[in-house]
Amino acid sequence: MDESAVFEQVIDELEDRSYQPLVHVPGAHEATYADVLERCESHRITIGGRYPDVLGFTNTDRVFAVEVKGSTGLLRGIGQALTYQQGAHVSFLAAAEETVQQHADLLQAKGVGVIGATDTGVGTWASPPTSESHEQVVDIEGQLSVRLRHSDISGDIATLSLAQPLNYLAPVVAIDQHGPLASDELVDVLAAEYAFGAGDSARQSAVALGLLQGDDRYTLTEQGELAATVLHGYGVATLAELDAVKDDVGRATVFETHQPLAILLRNCYERHPEFRLLLDALRKEGPRIRFPDLLRRLVHEYPNVFLNTFCTRSGRSKARELIERGQTARLYDEVAVWKDVIRTNVLFNFVQQLKHIGVLAGETRSHSGAISEYDPDAKPWVMRDA
């Protein structure tokens, strides 16, 4: 029985059990698994540097992961299913029934569930009696919630690339004032009325924070409507008025000069699952944080936040390879390695944003030079008192 046939039977069984599955299929195999991809959304969430074939929530909202094999490759599949225990409450190995049954006792002893598929359906379903490690479950739950709960907060927080987060409110003010706008119209309005040349970045960031919605024309989400209401109450109804607030902030922070707006922005950030996990990591590591120590916590407890938020595109691939090879420690112990995979933007613009919204204290020094010149001991991140 080949792997694609097992995959089909597994999806049938998961749906019958009211599980919510996402699947991962490498691009080269999309034609083979076309039927599966038509039925299920795909994911790019890693556990231990690997993509589970199936990942999602059970009917009781526990995270599950399934490694799918056919009649061969079972030993490799066992290793992968054991890895998935790091980020799932329950991990399964699915394969042709006559093959997987030969390893059932070992799998159950190691806390891995067994799914045996036949030509007519799933003949064996043995849930794992225990699971040995859940250190990344919180991270995986956050990632799955974005995909399966269809939150309006689904953008990549790496797109929040502007140092001054007040700029993310500019599209809200523009649409509140002018009504729905196409992307190019919105950019033109921001250039004309806000004297802002990075309108497209502001638009993308407002979408990432769940303030805007739309494809052809953008409108405000419920959160965007709430933000507009708060701005009105603060005396900001036009882009000129928002620009005056930004000028007033100057070289200080929004938190220090216009705290209600900082609280509004922070609430927008905290609605994003990835940012909530990052904030949790910062609180655990604080109050004074060396950047490599933060990387250590993220890599071990929130690896997808680390990969999606802190890494460059090429760095993401390098980091996954190191995690998969069991060389995770190099990502925070070896300066040359983490400086090679980290976005410089994290050390400057993102630090500035965290200061403006009141997460980091004003004394925190951002780094605007080359990443090779960054000294984490000289520029620690300092948490603002609650």
C-alpha positions as CSV (number, residue, x, y, z in Angstrom):
1,M,0.0,0.0,0.0
2,D,1.6,3.3,-1.0
3,E,1.8,6.4,1.1
4,S,-0.7,8.5,-0.9
5,A,-3.4,5.7,-0.4
6,V,-2.7,5.7,3.4
7,F,-2.9,9.5,3.4
8,E,-6.4,9.4,1.9
9,Q,-7.6,6.9,4.5
10,V,-6.1,8.9,7.3
11,I,-7.9,12.1,6.2
12,D,-11.2,10.2,6.0
13,E,-10.7,8.9,9.5
14,L,-9.7,12.3,11.0
15,E,-12.8,13.9,9.5
16,D,-15.0,11.2,10.8
17,R,-13.6,11.8,14.2
18,S,-14.2,15.6,13.8
19,Y,-10.5,16.4,13.9
20,Q,-9.4,19.6,12.1
21,P,-6.4,18.7,9.9
22,L,-3.9,20.7,8.0
23,V,-1.5,18.9,5.7
24,H,2.0,19.4,4.4
25,V,2.9,18.2,0.9
26,P,6.2,19.1,-0.7
27,G,5.8,21.0,-4.0
28,A,7.3,18.2,-6.0
29,H,4.5,15.8,-4.8
30,E,1.5,18.1,-5.2
31,A,0.2,16.2,-8.2
32,T,0.3,12.9,-6.4
33,Y,-1.6,14.4,-3.4
34,A,-4.0,16.6,-5.4
35,D,-7.1,15.0,-3.9
36,V,-5.7,15.6,-0.3
37,L,-4.9,19.2,-1.1
38,E,-8.4,19.8,-2.4
39,R,-9.9,18.6,0.9
40,C,-7.5,20.2,3.4
41,E,-5.6,23.4,3.8
42,S,-1.9,23.2,3.8
43,H,0.6,24.3,6.5
44,R,4.3,25.2,6.9
45,I,4.6,24.7,10.6
46,T,7.6,22.9,11.9
47,I,8.2,20.7,14.9
48,G,11.9,20.0,15.5
49,G,12.7,21.4,12.1
50,R,10.3,19.0,10.3
51,Y,6.9,19.5,8.8
52,P,4.3,17.0,10.1
53,D,2.4,15.4,7.2
54,V,-0.8,16.2,9.1
55,L,-1.2,18.7,12.0
56,G,-4.2,20.2,13.7
57,F,-6.7,20.1,16.6
58,T,-8.5,17.0,17.9
59,N,-12.2,17.1,18.6
60,T,-11.2,18.1,22.2
61,D,-8.9,20.9,21.0
62,R,-5.6,19.1,21.7
63,V,-2.8,19.4,19.2
64,F,-2.2,16.3,17.1
65,A,0.5,15.4,14.6
66,V,0.6,12.4,12.2
67,E,3.6,11.1,10.2
68,V,2.3,9.1,7.2
69,K,4.1,6.2,5.6
70,G,3.0,3.5,3.2
71,S,4.5,0.0,3.5
72,T,8.1,1.2,3.7
73,G,10.2,3.8,5.6
74,L,8.7,2.8,9.0
75,L,11.9,3.3,11.0
76,R,12.3,6.8,9.7
77,G,8.6,7.5,10.4
78,I,9.0,6.3,14.0
79,G,11.8,8.9,14.5
80,Q,9.7,11.6,13.0
81,A,6.7,10.8,15.1
82,L,8.9,10.9,18.2
83,T,10.1,14.3,17.2
84,Y,6.5,15.6,16.9
85,Q,5.9,14.8,20.6
86,Q,7.8,18.1,21.3
87,G,5.0,20.2,19.8
88,A,1.9,18.0,20.0
89,H,-0.2,16.6,22.8
90,V,-0.6,13.4,20.7
91,S,1.6,12.1,18.0
92,F,0.7,9.2,15.6
93,L,2.4,7.1,13.0
94,A,0.1,6.1,10.2
95,A,1.1,3.3,7.7
96,A,-0.2,0.2,6.0
97,E,-1.8,-1.8,8.7
98,E,0.1,-5.1,8.2
99,T,3.4,-3.1,8.4
100,V,2.7,-0.7,11.2
101,Q,1.4,-3.5,13.5
102,Q,4.9,-5.0,13.5
103,H,6.0,-1.9,15.5
104,A,2.9,-1.2,17.5
105,D,4.3,-2.3,20.9
106,L,7.4,-0.1,20.5
107,L,5.3,2.9,19.4
108,Q,2.9,2.5,22.2
109,A,5.7,2.2,24.7
110,K,7.2,5.4,23.4
111,G,3.9,7.3,23.6
112,V,3.2,7.3,19.9
113,G,-0.3,6.4,18.6
114,V,-0.8,3.9,15.8
115,I,-3.0,4.3,12.7
116,G,-3.2,1.2,10.5
117,A,-4.7,1.8,7.0
118,T,-6.2,-0.8,4.7
119,D,-7.7,-0.6,1.2
120,T,-11.1,0.0,2.7
121,G,-10.3,2.4,5.5
122,V,-8.5,2.6,8.8
123,G,-8.5,-0.7,10.5
124,T,-6.4,0.2,13.6
125,W,-6.6,3.3,15.7
126,A,-4.6,3.2,18.9
127,S,-4.2,6.5,20.7
128,P,-0.9,7.1,22.5
129,P,-1.1,6.3,26.2
130,T,1.4,9.0,27.1
131,S,3.5,11.7,25.5
132,E,7.0,12.3,26.6
133,S,7.5,16.0,25.9
134,H,5.3,19.1,25.1
135,E,7.8,21.9,25.3
136,Q,6.7,23.5,22.0
137,V,2.9,22.9,22.3
138,V,2.1,26.5,23.1
139,D,3.9,27.6,20.0
140,I,2.2,25.1,17.8
141,E,-1.2,25.9,19.2
142,G,-0.7,29.6,18.3
143,Q,0.2,28.8,14.8
144,L,-2.7,26.4,14.3
145,S,-5.1,28.9,15.8
146,V,-4.2,31.4,13.1
147,R,-4.9,28.8,10.3
148,L,-7.9,26.8,11.7
149,R,-9.7,29.5,13.8
150,H,-9.6,31.9,10.8
151,S,-8.7,34.8,13.0
152,D,-8.6,38.2,11.4
153,I,-5.1,38.4,12.8
154,S,-3.2,36.2,10.4
155,G,-0.5,38.4,8.9
156,D,3.2,37.8,9.5
157,I,4.5,40.2,12.2
158,A,7.8,40.3,10.3
159,T,5.9,42.7,8.0
160,L,5.7,45.2,10.8
161,S,8.8,46.9,9.4
162,L,8.3,50.6,10.3
163,A,10.0,51.9,13.4
164,Q,7.1,54.2,14.3
165,P,3.9,52.2,14.9
166,L,1.7,55.2,14.7
167,N,2.1,54.8,10.9
168,Y,0.1,51.6,11.1
169,L,-2.9,53.7,12.2
170,A,-2.6,56.0,9.2
171,P,-4.6,53.6,6.9
172,V,-7.3,53.3,9.5
173,V,-7.7,57.1,9.6
174,A,-7.6,57.3,5.8
175,I,-10.4,54.8,5.3
176,D,-12.4,56.1,8.2
177,Q,-12.3,59.5,6.5
178,H,-12.6,58.6,2.8
179,G,-14.4,55.2,2.8
180,P,-13.2,52.0,1.1
181,L,-10.0,52.5,-0.9
182,A,-8.1,50.4,-3.4
183,S,-4.4,49.7,-2.6
184,D,-3.0,52.4,-4.9
185,E,-5.6,54.9,-3.8
186,L,-4.7,54.3,-0.2
187,V,-1.0,54.8,-0.9
188,D,-1.8,58.1,-2.8
189,V,-3.9,59.4,0.1
190,L,-1.2,58.7,2.6
191,A,1.4,60.4,0.4
192,A,-0.8,63.5,-0.1
193,E,-2.4,64.0,3.3
194,Y,0.2,62.3,5.6
195,A,3.4,63.2,3.7
196,F,4.3,59.5,4.0
197,G,6.2,57.6,1.3
198,A,6.0,54.1,2.7
199,G,2.2,53.8,2.3
200,D,2.3,50.2,1.1
201,S,4.3,49.1,4.1
202,A,1.7,50.8,6.4
203,R,-1.1,49.1,4.5
204,Q,0.5,45.6,4.9
205,S,1.1,46.2,8.5
206,A,-2.4,47.4,9.2
207,V,-3.6,44.2,7.5
208,A,-1.2,42.1,9.6
209,L,-2.6,43.7,12.8
210,G,-6.2,42.9,11.7
211,L,-7.2,46.6,11.2
212,L,-8.0,46.3,7.5
213,Q,-9.6,43.7,5.3
214,G,-10.2,43.4,1.6
215,D,-8.6,42.5,-1.7
216,D,-9.7,45.0,-4.4
217,R,-10.8,47.7,-1.9
218,Y,-9.9,47.9,1.7
219,T,-12.3,48.5,4.5
220,L,-12.0,48.5,8.3
221,T,-12.4,45.3,10.3
222,E,-14.2,45.4,13.6
223,Q,-10.9,46.1,15.3
224,G,-10.2,48.8,12.8
225,E,-13.6,50.4,13.6
226,L,-12.7,50.3,17.3
227,A,-9.3,51.9,16.6
228,A,-11.0,54.7,14.6
229,T,-13.4,55.3,17.5
230,V,-10.5,55.5,20.0
231,L,-8.7,57.9,17.7
232,H,-11.7,60.1,17.4
233,G,-12.0,60.2,21.2
234,Y,-8.4,61.3,21.4
235,G,-9.0,64.1,18.9
236,V,-7.5,62.3,15.8
237,A,-9.9,62.2,12.9
238,T,-7.7,63.3,10.0
239,L,-4.3,62.3,8.7
240,A,-3.0,65.8,9.4
241,E,-4.0,65.4,13.1
242,L,-2.3,62.0,13.3
243,D,0.8,63.6,11.7
244,A,0.8,66.3,14.4
245,V,0.8,63.6,17.1
246,K,3.7,61.9,15.4
247,D,5.6,65.2,15.3
248,D,4.9,65.7,18.9
249,V,6.4,62.3,19.8
250,G,9.6,63.3,18.0
251,R,12.5,61.4,19.5
252,A,10.6,60.2,22.5
253,T,8.2,57.3,22.5
254,V,4.4,57.1,22.0
255,F,4.2,55.5,25.5
256,E,5.9,58.5,27.1
257,T,4.0,61.2,25.2
258,H,0.6,59.7,24.2
259,Q,0.0,56.7,26.5
260,P,-3.6,56.1,25.4
261,L,-2.5,55.6,21.8
262,A,0.4,53.4,22.9
263,I,-2.2,51.2,24.8
264,L,-4.4,51.1,21.6
265,L,-1.4,50.0,19.6
266,R,-0.3,47.4,22.2
267,N,-3.7,45.9,22.2
268,C,-3.6,45.6,18.4
269,Y,-0.2,43.8,18.7
270,E,-1.3,41.5,21.5
271,R,-4.2,40.2,19.5
272,H,-1.7,38.6,17.1
273,P,-0.9,35.0,18.3
274,E,2.7,35.2,17.3
275,F,3.2,38.5,19.2
276,R,1.5,37.1,22.3
277,L,4.0,34.2,22.3
278,L,6.9,36.6,21.8
279,L,5.7,38.7,24.7
280,D,5.5,35.6,26.8
281,A,9.1,34.8,26.0
282,L,10.2,38.3,26.8
283,R,8.5,38.3,30.2
284,K,10.0,34.9,31.1
285,E,13.5,36.2,30.1
286,G,13.3,39.7,31.5
287,P,13.6,42.2,33.0
288,R,17.0,42.6,31.4
289,I,17.5,40.5,28.3
290,R,20.6,39.5,26.4
291,F,19.5,38.9,22.8
292,P,21.2,35.4,22.5
293,D,19.4,34.3,25.7
294,L,16.1,35.4,24.1
295,L,17.0,33.4,21.0
296,R,17.7,30.3,23.2
297,R,14.2,30.5,24.7
298,L,12.5,31.1,21.4
299,V,14.3,28.3,19.6
300,H,13.4,25.8,22.3
301,E,9.9,26.9,23.3
302,Y,8.6,28.9,20.4
303,P,10.6,27.8,17.3
304,N,8.0,28.9,14.8
305,V,7.9,32.4,16.3
306,F,11.7,32.4,16.0
307,L,11.7,31.2,12.4
308,N,8.8,33.4,11.2
309,T,9.6,36.6,13.1
310,F,13.3,36.8,13.6
311,C,14.9,35.1,10.6
312,T,15.5,36.3,7.1
313,R,14.1,34.2,4.3
314,S,17.4,32.4,3.7
315,G,18.1,32.3,7.4
316,R,14.9,30.5,8.0
317,S,16.1,27.6,5.8
318,K,19.5,27.5,7.4
319,A,17.9,27.5,10.9
320,R,15.5,24.7,10.0
321,E,18.4,22.6,8.8
322,L,20.3,23.1,12.1
323,I,17.2,22.2,14.1
324,E,16.6,19.1,12.1
325,R,20.2,18.0,12.4
326,G,20.1,18.4,16.2
327,Q,22.4,21.4,16.2
328,T,19.9,23.8,17.7
329,A,22.4,25.3,20.2
330,R,24.4,26.8,17.4
331,L,21.6,29.2,16.7
332,Y,22.2,31.1,20.0
333,D,25.7,29.9,21.2
334,E,27.6,30.8,18.0
335,V,27.6,34.5,17.2
336,A,28.5,34.0,13.6
337,V,25.5,31.6,13.1
338,W,22.8,33.7,14.7
339,K,24.1,36.9,13.1
340,D,23.9,35.1,9.7
341,V,20.2,34.1,10.1
342,I,18.7,37.1,12.0
343,R,17.0,40.0,10.3
344,T,18.8,43.3,11.1
345,N,15.3,44.9,11.3
346,V,14.7,43.0,14.5
347,L,17.5,44.9,16.3
348,F,16.4,48.4,15.2
349,N,12.8,48.9,13.9
350,F,11.2,46.2,15.9
351,V,13.0,47.3,19.1
352,Q,11.7,50.8,18.4
353,Q,8.2,49.5,18.0
354,L,8.4,47.7,21.3
355,K,9.6,50.8,23.0
356,H,6.8,52.9,21.5
357,I,4.0,50.5,22.6
358,G,5.4,50.2,26.1
359,V,6.8,46.7,26.1
360,L,10.5,47.7,26.3
361,A,11.8,50.6,28.5
362,G,13.0,53.8,26.9
363,E,16.5,53.1,28.0
364,T,16.7,50.1,25.6
365,R,19.2,50.9,22.8
366,S,18.3,49.7,19.3
367,H,21.1,48.9,16.9
368,S,21.1,50.7,13.5
369,G,24.5,49.6,12.2
370,A,25.6,46.4,10.5
371,I,24.6,43.3,12.4
372,S,28.2,42.2,12.5
373,E,28.8,45.2,14.7
374,Y,26.0,44.4,17.2
375,D,27.1,43.8,20.8
376,P,24.3,42.2,22.8
377,D,26.0,42.8,26.1
378,A,26.3,46.5,25.4
379,K,22.7,46.8,24.2
380,P,20.4,44.6,26.3
381,W,16.7,44.7,25.9
382,V,15.1,46.1,29.1
383,M,11.4,45.3,29.9
384,R,9.3,48.2,31.0
385,D,7.8,47.7,34.5
386,A,4.2,46.4,34.3
